Amino acid sequence: MTESADVVVVGSRCAGSAAAITLARRGRKVIALDSAAFPSDTLSTHLFFPHHWAELERLGARERVLRLDPPLHTHGVIGTPDTEIAGRMCDYEGIAAGSCVRRPGLDLALVETARAAGAEVRERVRVTGLLRDRAGRVHGVRHRGRDGTEGELHAALVIGADGRRSTVAKLVGARRHHHRDNQRAMVWAYYADPRPEARHLAVQSRREDDLVSVFPCDGGQALVLLMPPAARAAAFRADPEGQFEATLDRFAQVRQRLDGGTRVSRLRASYEHPSYFRHSHGPGWALAGDAGHFKDPVTAQGIRDALRFGRLLGEAVAAHLDRPAGLDAALARWEDDRDAQCLPMYQWANLLGRADPVSPIEQAAYRWLQRKPDGSGATELSRIFARVDRPAEVFNARNALRWTAAALRDPRNRPGDVATTFARDTRREVARALEAALFRRTRTRSARSGADA
């Protein structure tokens, strides 16, 4: 069976649905294919900040997601056992709350929004190949349903929104031009939330080299997420239950938060999730969402970026699908914009995702933020997570010197430890600045050579 559309979207979750919604609203014929049947789950931290809600509003999906009755996180707490930074979420376009929404309901809401916009979403269909013309330009896909039915779909553009292990990326030979192995694993489970009075509060706590979060979510549940050093992945694989409980035992406040709640899911884990950028466009194709760019999950930015840059991709190409040269230029501009917006958070996530114990300088930073009046330290952090401010607006050289001086004055710290930490952080900042300065050159070299950089 041979069919035609303006655009074929491979993958119908956050990025794919966002692109399909945007294109369909601009009068384009869109067919989205997904190997899953909705609702279905997928590996994801699914924490929201205010800018997540803003993207859902732009797509017209916010009301559908709110019908799932997710708790609104108006406040957040982050810190260490002896230093808590607590305060309100920042305001983003009139929205001052985050949330945590499980993927089965979230993704179904997006698929339903795409269908309501006029896109056709086909479930249980897998892409098996790409169609190319004699010049090598992609102009469609081959596909197979779970019932064995095969067909071809011709289109001016194929969007791969099919995740980190993207089939489309493999078929076009898209390579990573930046790559960073994760230093933390992720192990999580859901609990029946025993504290209805605390469902407005998202909590993240650091102790030595461990990181534990509790995020109330829809269904009256709470997501409990552990991010231990990746070096302990073998121990978690060998005894996941024992390691999970032993880690929680180190966090008395988390245990107290969960007291009376029962676990209602099995443990889930991701031990390998490297961050990367891929070259994300070519003749007749583009990569959206995790297919093109993935950052360390510690900052919980993946869903927002999938929604935002799926939408922006649709906006960028809708008027150019009938002109190959114009389409290619629009795709190039879209990738430049995505990379410029995402690189600062990508680098900050790589920094936060390091499996370091809490350093004396970091502890001084926590105390500095804690002392800010009226919980504004927490609000200031949430402005970074919500992409209102860039990380460098808070974590800059001036503040680093301020925090280092405070750490040196603290009699609990050894000056040698502070000096070692300062030297390490300085080396990392130099490496970050070099990566940013050479980013475009490295991306171009990788695209030309066809090799990972």
N, C-alpha and C positions, 0 to 999 in steps of 0.2 A: 504494500500500500504506500503510495506516494502522496504527500500533502505539502502545502505551502503556508508560510506565515511570514510576518515581518521580522519577528525575533523568536528564537527558541531559547528558553531559559532552562538550564540543567540544574536542578535543585530548587526546591520551593519553600525553604525555610526563610530565615530572616533576610538575607541579601537577595535571594531569588524572588521572594514575594514582593519585596520593596521595589525591585526593578520592574517586575510584572505589573504591579499596581500603577506605577508612574507611566509606563509606556501605554498601558491600556487606556488610561485617562486622557492620553494625548491622541487617541484614535488609532493606535497601532494594533495589529493583530498579533497577539502574544500567546504562545503555547508553552507552558511550563511542564517539565517532566520530573518526576521524583520516584526513586525506587521504593520509598516508604509509603505507608498508608497512614493518613492522619485521622485522629491524633496519635502521635508516637513520640517516644523520648529520644534524646540524643545527649552525648556528654557535653555538659555546659555548667558554668557556675551560676548563670542567670540572675546575677545581682543587678539592680537598676540604680542609677543616679538620676537626678532631675532631667538631664539631657536625653536619657532614654525615652522618657514620657513625651518630650518635645518631638522626637522623631516619630513616635507612634501617632501623635496628633497630626503631624504633617501628612502621614500616610492615610489618615482616616481610620486607624485601627485602635485608637486609644479606648474608645467606649467598649469595644468588644473585649479588650483585655481587662478593663475594669469590671466587666460582668463576672470575671473569675473570682472576684472579691479578694484580691491580694491586699495585704496590709500595706499602708503607706508609711515608709520610714521617714519621719520628720526629723529625727535626731540620730546621731551616730556617736559611738564611743570607740576610740582607738588608743592603744597605749601598751604599757608594760605593767607588771604586778604592782609597782609602786608609783606609777604615773599614768593617770587616765586623762585623756583629752575628750571632753564631752560637750556637745553643743548641737545647734540646729543645722540642718542641711541648708545649703545656699539656695538662692533663687535663680532659676534659669527660665527666662521667658515666661515669668509668672507662675512657674511650678517650683515648689520648695519641698519636694519629697522624692525619695527613691522607693524601691520595692524589691521584691524577689518573686519572680513568676516562673513556675515550672514549665519546661519546654513543651510538653504535650498540649496544654491549653494555649500557650503563647503562639506556637506555630500554627495550630488550627485556626486561631483568630486571624492570623496573617493570611493564611490560605483562603479563608472565607472572605476577607477583605479584597483579595486579588480577584476572586470570582465575581464579587459584587461590582468590581470596577470594569469587568468585561474580559479579563484574562481567562484562558482555559487552563486548568490545572489537572494534569493526568497523573494518577497515583499508580504505584507498582509497575513503573516503566523505567527501564535502565538503558542508558546510552551505551552503544557498543562500538561506535566509530563515528568519524567525521566525514562529511562530503566536501570535496575540494574541486575547484576548476583546474584547468591546465596550468594556470599560473601559480597554483598552490593556495589560492584564496579559499578560506572556509566559507561554505554556503549551505550548511545544514548538518544534520546528524542522522545516523542509523540508530534504531532503537528496538528493544525487545521487551514485551510485557511478561509478567510472571506466568501468563497462560501460554507462552510460547509465540504469541503473535509478533511478527516483525514488520518494520516499516521504515520509511524515510521521510524526514521533514526538511524541506528546503526553506532557507531564510537568509536575509541579508546579514544577520548577526546572530552568533551563538554566544550566549553568556554562560560561562561556567560558574555556578554558585553552589558547587557540590563539595565544599568543605576542604579540610586540610589534605585529604588524600584524593584530591580532585582528579576525576577521570579526564575531564577536558584539559586540565593542565598537562597531564601525561601525554595526551594525544597531540597537543600542539608543541610539546617539548619545552614548556615554560620552565625556566630555571630560577632558583633562589639566588638573589644577588646580595642578600645579607642573611645571616643565620646565627642564632645563639642557642646553644643547648640549655634546656631548663635546669636550674639548680634545685628546684623544689618539686616534689611529687604532690599530687592532690588525692586525698581520700575523703569521701563524704558519705553522709547518710541523712535521712529525714526522721524527725521526731514529731510525735503529737505534742504540740506546744502547750506546756502546762502553765504559761504565764501570759494570759490575755492582756494584762495591764502593761506588758513590755513589748507588745507587737509593733510599736512605733519605732523601735530602737534596733539599729544594726550595730553589731559589736565585732571588733577585731582586736585580738590580743597577742602580744609578742612575749615570749619568755625564752631567754637564751637564743637558741637557733630554731625554735618552734614558732609556728604561727597558726592560730586557731580562730575561726570566725563563726558567729551564730547569726543567721539571717532569717527572720520570720518570713514565711511565704504563704501562698494561697493554699486552700484546703485545710486551714487550721494547723499547719505544720511549720516546722522550723528546719532550715538547712544548717547542718553542722559540718563545717569544712575544715579539714586539717591540711596544712601545707608543710610537711616535714622535709628536711633536707633530702635530696635525691639519693644521697649516700645511704640512707636508711630504707630505700625501696626494697632491697633484698629481704630485710627483716619484715617489712609489711607484707611482702608476697608470701613469706613463709608462715607468718602468724598474723593475719590482718586483724582479727578480733582482739587479740591480746595487745598488739601495738596500738590500735585505735583507743582502747580503754586506758592503757597506760599513759598515752599522751594526754587524754582528757583529765586524768588524775593529777597532772601537773598544773592544771588551771582551775583553781578552786572556784573562781567566780563563774566560770563556764559551767562547772558541775552544779553550782547553786542555781544558775539560770535554768538548767535542764531538770532540776530535782522534781520528781513526780511525773515526768514525761517518759513515754515509752518509745523506743525506736520502731518505726513502722516501715522500714525499707531495709534491703540488704546494703552492705557496704559497696560503694562503687569507687573506682580508682583510675587515675591516669598517671603513669609513671614517666612517660616520654611525650613531651609536647613542646618541641623547640619553637622559638619565635623566628620569623622570617618575613622578608618581602620577596615576592616573585615578580618578574617582568609580566605585566598583566594585560597586555593588548597586542594584537597583531591583525593581519588582514582578515576581517570577518569574524574576529573572536575577542572576547574580553573575560577576565577573571574577577569576580566580585566576592566580597566576604572573605572567609578564611581560605578560599582557594587562591587568593592573590596576596593576602597579608594576614599574619597572625602574630599577636603580641602575647607576652607572658600573662596568664590569667589573673595574676595577683592584683591587677588594677581593674578587672571586670569591665573592660571596654569593648569586647568583641561583638556583643549584640548591638550596641549602639553604632559601632562603625559599620557593621553589616547593613543595618537599616539605612544609615546616612549615605553611605557610598553606593549602595544598591540604588537608592532613590536618585542620587546625583548622576549616576551612570545613565539611568533612564532619561533624566532631563537633558543630559549632554547629547545623546544620540538620536532622540526621537525625531528631530527635524532633518537628519542627515542619512537616513537609512536607504534613500534612493540614489545616493551619490557616494560611491566607494571612497573617493579621495576626501570628501568632506567628512565621512564617517571616520576614516582613519585619523584625521586631524583632531576630531572631537574626542576620540578615545585617548589619544596622546595627551590632550589637555586634561582630561579627567584623571588619568594616572598621575600626572604631575601634581595636580591639586590634592589627590588622595595622599600621596607620599609626603607632601609638604605639611598637611594637617596631622598626619599620623606619626611622623618621625619623632617629635619630642616625647609623645606618650610612649612610643615603642622603647625609646632609650630609658625613660624613667621606669617603665615596667621591668626592663632587664636589670636595672639597678635594684629595685625593690625585691625582685625575685631571687636575688643572690641568697645563698644559704648561710649568711653571716650571723653570728650571735649579735645581740644588741650591743653596739659599741658605746664607749663613754661619750663620744661626740653625738651619736644618735640619741642617747639618753638625755643629754643636755638640750637637744632640739625638742624632744618631747616636753621637757619641763618649761622651756621657753614658750611653747605653744599653749601649755596648760595654764600659764600665768596670764594669758591674755584675757581681758575682761569679758564677762557675759558669754563665755563659751565660744568666743570668736575664733579661737585657735582651731576648733573642729570645723567651723564654717569655712575657714580659710583653706583647710585641707580639702573639704568637699568641693570648693571652687576649682581645685586642680583636677579632681576626679571627674567633675562635670565639664571640664574643658573650658571653663570661664577664664581661668588663668593658666599660663604655662608653668610647668614645674620650676623653671629657672627664676620665676618671679618670687618664689619663696626660698628654694634651695639654690642660693646663689653664693658667690664668693664672700660677700659682706656678711651674710648670716653664718656661713661656714666658719669664718674667723671668730664671730661672736660666740658660737657654740663651742668652738675649740678652746677659747679663753675661759668659758664657764667650766668646761670639763677639767682644765688645768687647775682651776681654783677649788674644785671639789676634792676634799681630803680622801674620799673613798677611791679615787682614781690614782694610778701610778703614772707619773709624767711620761715615762717611756711608752706605756700603752697608748696614751693620747697621741704622742708623736708618731708612733707606728701607724695608728689609724688615720691621722691627718695625711701622712705620706701616701698611704694606700688610696685614700679618697681623692687626693690630688692627681695621682696617676690615672685613676678612673675618669676623672673629669677631662684630662687631656685626651684620653682615648675617645671619650664621647664627642668632644669638639672635633677631633680629626675625622671620626666617622660621619658626622654631620657635614663637614666641609667637603668630603670626598664622596658623598652619597650618590649624587647624580652621575659622576664619572664611573663609579663602580657598577651602577645599574646599567649604564650604556655599554660598558665593556662586557658584562655578562650577557646582555642581549645579543651582542655581535658574535661572541665566541660560542654561545650555546652551552656554557659551563657554569656551574655554581661558583659564586665568588664569596 
